[in-house]
Amino acid sequence: MSFITIQPETDPRELFTLGVRFHGHPGPFLALGIRMGLLALRLLGSTGFRGIAAEVETGTEPPISCLVDGIQVSTGCTAGKGNLLVRPLGQAAAIFSANGKRLRIEVRPEWLRRIAAEGAAEYLAAAVLDAPVEELFRWTLS
């Protein structure tokens, strides 16, 4: 039996197209979730779907919770498989674990301020897809 895998170098725009179809609309938090998930795959040496877990700290209130759908699309973590948990902390952050490692990634405050000021606009999603990960996130790997 073969399983689907995602490569950490997968083009985030390709996943964003899939994410918009899954999520229902484009937005910066969806894009951030996709970029966050791809970064987690790279740093944890994972190909997604199996052997990886995500604990997302957003809660279920949009627009911040749209991050969850981006993480699902980019990592293959789902509630149905039991490897995705959403905690109601109101934080644009997630903890990933795979291969005996743990990684916490959070969206940089300047991006959260920008989204709050400009709204969850589609042009901000494009900016997220183009930005270097170091400008989008802070992370701790242990």
C-alpha positions in Angstrom: 0.0 0.0 0.0 1.4 3.4 -0.9 0.7 6.6 0.9 0.6 10.2 -0.3 3.6 12.3 0.7 4.4 15.9 0.5 7.9 17.2 -0.1 9.1 20.2 2.0 10.1 21.9 -1.2 6.6 21.6 -2.6 5.5 25.0 -4.2 3.3 26.6 -1.6 1.2 28.2 -4.5 0.3 24.7 -5.6 -0.9 23.8 -2.1 -2.6 27.2 -1.8 -4.7 26.4 -4.9 -5.7 23.1 -3.3 -6.2 24.9 0.0 -8.6 27.4 -1.4 -10.7 24.6 -2.9 -10.7 22.8 0.4 -11.2 25.9 2.6 -13.5 27.8 0.4 -11.7 31.2 0.0 -8.2 32.6 -0.2 -6.8 34.5 2.7 -3.5 35.2 4.6 -4.1 32.8 7.5 -4.7 29.9 5.0 -1.4 30.8 3.3 0.4 31.1 6.7 -0.8 27.6 7.6 0.5 26.2 4.4 3.9 27.9 4.8 4.0 26.8 8.5 3.2 23.2 7.6 5.9 23.1 4.9 8.4 24.6 7.2 7.6 21.9 9.8 8.0 19.1 7.3 11.4 20.5 6.3 12.7 21.0 9.9 11.3 17.7 11.2 12.4 15.6 8.1 8.8 14.5 7.5 6.8 13.8 4.3 3.5 14.4 6.1 0.3 12.4 6.6 1.7 9.7 8.9 4.3 9.9 11.6 3.6 13.6 12.2 1.3 15.4 14.6 0.1 19.0 14.9 -1.4 20.8 17.8 -2.7 24.2 16.6 -3.2 26.9 19.2 -5.7 29.1 17.2 -9.0 27.8 18.5 -12.0 27.7 16.0 -12.8 31.5 15.5 -12.0 32.8 12.1 -10.0 34.4 10.6 -7.1 33.1 12.8 -8.5 29.5 12.7 -8.1 29.5 8.9 -4.4 28.6 9.8 -5.7 25.1 10.7 -6.9 24.4 7.2 -3.5 25.5 5.8 -1.8 23.1 8.2 -4.1 20.3 7.2 -3.4 20.8 3.5 0.4 21.1 3.8 1.0 18.3 6.4 -1.8 15.9 6.0 -2.6 16.1 9.7 -6.3 15.7 10.3 -8.7 15.3 13.2 -10.0 12.1 11.6 -6.6 10.4 11.7 -6.1 11.7 15.3 -2.9 13.6 14.4 -4.4 17.1 14.5 -5.6 18.8 17.7 -6.9 22.4 17.9 -6.6 24.1 21.2 -8.6 27.3 22.0 -5.7 29.5 22.9 -6.2 32.3 20.3 -2.6 32.1 19.2 -1.3 32.0 15.6 1.0 29.1 16.5 1.3 25.3 16.3 3.4 22.6 17.8 4.5 19.8 15.4 6.1 16.5 16.4 7.8 13.9 14.2 10.9 11.7 14.2 11.4 12.2 18.0 11.5 16.0 17.6 9.2 18.8 18.6 8.8 22.1 16.8 6.8 25.1 17.9 6.2 27.7 15.1 4.5 31.0 15.7 3.5 33.8 13.3 5.6 36.9 13.8 3.7 39.7 15.6 4.4 42.2 12.7 2.4 39.9 10.3 -0.5 39.6 12.8 -0.5 43.4 13.1 -0.5 43.8 9.3 -3.4 41.4 8.9 -5.3 43.1 11.7 -4.7 46.5 10.1 -5.3 45.6 6.4 -7.9 42.8 6.8 -7.7 39.2 5.7 -7.3 40.2 2.1 -6.3 38.0 -0.8 -3.3 40.3 -1.7 -1.9 39.6 1.8 -2.1 35.8 1.0 0.1 36.4 -2.1 2.5 38.4 0.1 2.7 35.5 2.6 3.4 33.0 -0.3 6.3 35.2 -1.5 7.9 36.1 1.9 10.9 34.3 3.3 9.9 32.0 6.2 12.3 33.9 8.5 10.1 37.0 8.0 6.9 35.1 8.6 7.7 32.9 11.6 9.7 32.3 14.8 10.4 28.7 15.8 11.9 26.5 18.4 13.1 23.0 17.7 13.8 20.5 20.4 
